[in-house]
Every structure is written in structure tokens, then in C-alpha cells.
Amino acid sequence: MNQSRSDVYAVHVLAPEEIDPRLTGDLRLIDSETENFAEITSSRALFRKYRKNRDAFVEEVRRYCTVRGVGHLSVSSDTPIEQLTLDLLRQGGMVR
């Protein structure tokens, strides 16, 4: 019996606004999937906490993938697809 082997990779895509939010003042944040909302007042402390939580989440996903033998790469959604496939995936060892 001939078995084929496949490599599995996760590309974690983040919007530029998720990577570096540029919001100020009083805001109503709406979840695009559930339409639930939260009203907040932006501050440096709030964005520090946001970045810490975002980084912890990305790291948790990376660890999840690593433990299961899945390659992982985080990338901004504004990265041109050519750069992603030719540069970033190659650098991440996902393509040769």
C-alpha cells in the first residue's frame, strides 16, 4: 500500500487594525459575527492590555500548532499574496 504524507500549516491572518489599532475616544465595538457590542473609552492602558492579550492568543495558537506538528505563521492581511507565498512561507520553512 502506498501512503502519501502531507504537511499541515496554519497561516494566522490578522488585520492591520488588530495588529496596531489606531482608535481614540469613546467607541462602540461590534462583533461582526454575533453583533454583540461593547462600549469603551480608549486609553494607553487599554491598548497595552489589548496587545498583551492579542500576543498571548497568537502564542497559544502557535504552541497548539507546534505540539501537533503543524507549521504556524502569523501575517497581516495587507501582506501581498506574492510576498506571503514566496518570502514568508519560505522563511518559515513551509515551502522549499
C-alpha positions as CSV (number, residue, x, y, z in Angstrom):
1,M,0.0,0.0,0.0
2,N,1.4,3.4,-1.0
3,Q,0.9,6.1,1.7
4,S,1.3,9.7,0.9
5,R,2.4,12.2,3.6
6,S,1.1,15.7,3.8
7,D,2.5,18.6,5.8
8,V,-0.1,20.8,7.5
9,Y,0.4,24.6,8.0
10,A,-1.7,27.2,9.7
11,V,-1.5,30.8,8.4
12,H,-2.8,33.1,11.2
13,V,-4.1,36.2,9.4
14,L,-4.5,39.4,11.4
15,A,-6.0,42.7,10.1
16,P,-3.7,45.7,10.4
17,E,-6.3,47.1,12.8
18,E,-5.8,44.0,15.0
19,I,-2.0,44.4,14.9
20,D,-1.9,48.1,15.6
21,P,-5.3,49.6,16.5
22,R,-5.5,53.4,15.9
23,L,-8.7,54.1,17.8
24,T,-9.3,57.1,20.0
25,G,-12.1,58.4,22.2
26,D,-15.4,56.7,23.1
27,L,-16.1,53.7,20.9
28,R,-18.7,51.1,20.3
29,L,-17.0,47.9,19.2
30,I,-19.3,45.5,17.4
31,D,-18.6,41.8,17.0
32,S,-19.1,41.1,13.2
33,E,-20.2,37.5,13.8
34,T,-22.6,37.9,16.8
35,E,-23.4,41.6,16.6
36,N,-22.8,41.9,20.3
37,F,-21.2,45.2,21.3
38,A,-19.1,46.8,24.0
39,E,-18.8,50.5,24.7
40,I,-15.3,51.6,25.7
41,T,-13.1,54.6,26.1
42,S,-9.7,54.1,24.5
43,S,-6.6,54.7,26.5
44,R,-2.9,53.7,26.5
45,A,-3.5,51.3,29.4
46,L,-6.4,49.6,27.5
47,F,-4.3,49.2,24.3
48,R,-1.4,47.8,26.4
49,K,-3.8,45.2,27.8
50,Y,-5.2,44.5,24.3
51,R,-1.7,43.9,22.9
52,K,-0.8,41.6,25.8
53,N,-4.0,39.6,25.3
54,R,-3.5,39.5,21.5
55,D,0.1,38.4,21.8
56,A,-0.9,35.7,24.3
57,F,-3.6,34.4,22.0
58,V,-1.3,34.3,19.0
59,E,1.3,32.5,21.1
60,E,-1.3,30.0,22.3
61,V,-2.3,29.2,18.7
62,R,1.4,28.8,17.8
63,R,2.0,26.4,20.7
64,Y,-1.1,24.4,19.8
65,C,0.2,24.0,16.3
66,T,3.7,23.2,17.4
67,V,2.6,20.4,19.8
68,R,0.6,18.8,16.9
69,G,3.4,19.2,14.3
70,V,1.6,21.9,12.4
71,G,3.6,24.8,11.0
72,H,2.4,28.2,12.1
73,L,2.9,31.7,10.6
74,S,1.3,35.0,11.6
75,V,0.8,37.5,8.9
76,S,-1.0,40.8,8.3
77,S,-4.0,40.7,5.8
78,D,-2.4,43.6,3.9
79,T,0.6,41.4,3.0
80,P,0.6,40.8,-0.8
81,I,-0.1,37.2,-1.6
82,E,3.1,37.0,-3.7
83,Q,5.2,38.1,-0.6
84,L,3.4,35.6,1.6
85,T,3.9,32.6,-0.7
86,L,7.4,33.5,-2.0
87,D,9.0,35.1,1.1
88,L,7.2,34.4,4.3
89,L,6.3,30.8,3.8
90,R,9.9,30.1,2.6
91,Q,11.3,31.8,5.6
92,G,9.0,29.9,7.9
93,G,10.2,26.6,6.3
94,M,6.8,25.9,5.0
95,V,7.9,25.7,1.3
96,R,11.2,24.9,-0.2
